[in-house]
Amino acid sequence: MIAEALADAGSRMDRAVEAAKEDFATVRTGRANPQLFQKILVDYYGTPTPLAQLASLNNPEARTVVITPYDKSALKAIEDAIRSTPNLGANPTNDGNLVRVTLPELTEERRKEYVKLVRSKGEDAKVHVRGIRRKAKDDLDALKGEVSDDDLARAEKELDALTRSHVDGIDEALKRKEAELLEV
């Protein structure tokens, strides 16, 4: 039972760390990256649809992303969704067949704003991991009468080590993203 609770907490923490890394990837650096557009939802016939399901994304140049929709009628909706996305600062152009997005150079001030945004996302991810730890701790406490106190104490130490390693993983990803953002 203890092993199950720890394994469940570990897998949930792994998913939280992966989600944090994906979230960090959506914050732009100086280069264009199709991952920047992964979380953009396009109003496609009244349904919010992820951009990646509506079009192929290529990046032929360092600061340019070319979006080729599978359905040409979605061009205007894709263009509007990109234009209304905060923190992207892009102005898409539509030539009737595809949408070309050229990202502007990042200023020092904008880079610092992105670092703050990434730190905020990192802190949210750490709070999520700690919430998973709290739930696992409650699950362990519920086993109090069924297992020995020594086993519970050992399990709590393992849970703390697991939490620490996942928080450190988030910190490491955060540090890499900050370095990437501040790189000129």
N, C-alpha and C positions, 0 to 999 in steps of 0.2 A: 504494500500500500504506500509506504514511504517512497519507494523507488518510482512508483507510478506518478505520485504527486511531483517529485523532482523532475522526472522526464517530461511531464506535461508542461511544467513551468519553463524548463530549458527550451523546449520546442517553441513555446509561445514567445520567449525572449529572443530566440533566433529570428523569428518572423518580425519582431519589433525592430531589431537591428537592421534587417534587410529593408524593411519599410523606410527606416530613417535614411539609409544609403540611397534608396530610390528617390526619396524626397529631396535629398541634397543634390541629386543629379538634375532636378528640375530648376535649380537656381543657376542662372547663366554665368559663365565666366567670359573671357574675352573671345572665345571661339564659339562658333555655331555648332550645335549638337542636336540631332533629332530627339534626344531624350528630353530636351527642354519642352517639347510639345506633347509629351506623353499624357499629361494630366489635363490637357485642354479639352473641354467638352464643347461640341458643336451642336447647335439646335438643328437636327436633321429631321425634317417632317414632324416637328413638334416633340421630338424625343432627344434628350441630351445624350449624344453619342461620342465616345472617345475618338479623337482625330485619327489615331492609328488604325481604326477600323474603317475609316472613310477614304483614306488616301495613303499613298506610299510617300515616304520622306527620304530625301537624299541630300547630302551636303557636298556639292561640287567644289566649293571654295571655303576658306577659313571662316568667313563671317556670313555665309549665305546658305539657306536651306530652301530646297525646291520641293514643293508639295504638289503631287499629282493625284487629284481625286479620281476614284474609280467611277464616280457618277458626276458628270460635268455640271449637273444642276445644283450640286452642293458647293460650287466655287464661292459664291457670294457669302454663304453661311460660314464657310471655313475662314474666309477673309475677315468677316465681322468678329468671329470668335477669337482670332489671333489679335486683332486690333484691340479688343476689349480685355485682353489678358493683362493683369497688373504685373509689374516687375519684369516684363519682357522688353518694353521700350522699342518694339519693332513696328515698322510700317509696311505691311504686306502689299504687293502689287499683283494684280490679276490680269493675265493676258488673254483670257478666254479659254485656255487649256490647262494652265497650272498657276499656282500661287508661288511667287518668289518672295522670300523674306530675307532682307538684309539687316543684320543686327548692327546697331551703331557701336562705335568704340566706347568702352567703359571709362568714365571719368573716375578720378580718385575718390570723390565724394560718393559716387554710385557704388563703387567697390566696397566702401565702408558700410553702406546701407545693406548690401548683400551679405556682408560678414555678420552684421547684426541679425539679419533674417535667418541665416544658417544657424547661428548660435541659438536663436529662439526655437528653431525646428529641432535642434539637438537636445535642448532642455526638455522639450515636449516628449521626445523619444525616451529620454532618461526617466521622466515622470511615469511614462507608460510602463517601462521595465520595472520600476519600483512598485507600481500598482499590481503587476503580475506577481512580484515577490510577496506583497501583502496578502494577496489571495491564496498563494501557496502556503504561506505561514498560517493563515486561518485553517486551511485544509489539514495541515500538520497538527495544529492545536486540537482539531476535532478528533484526532486519533489518540488523544491523551490517555484514555482508559484502556485502549487496545494494545499499545506498545509501551516499552519501557521508557523511562525518562532519559536514559543514556542514549537510546536510539533517536529520540526526538531531538536531543541536544546536538547529536552528530548530524542529523538531517538539517537542522537549522544552520549549522556551520557550512554544510555543503551548499545550502540555498544562498547563504550570504556570499560564498565564493563564486557561485554561478552568477549572481546578480552583479558582483564586482567585475567579473570578466566581461559581461555584456555591456555594462556601463563604460568600461575601458574601451571596448570595441566601438561604441558610439563616439567616444572622445577621440579615438584614433581617426575615424572617418571624418569627424568634424575638423580635426587639425589638418588633414590632407586637403579638404575642401577650402579651408581658410587660406592655406598656402597657395592653392590654385587660383583663388579669387584675387589675392593680393599680388600675384605674379603679373608683371607688366610686359 
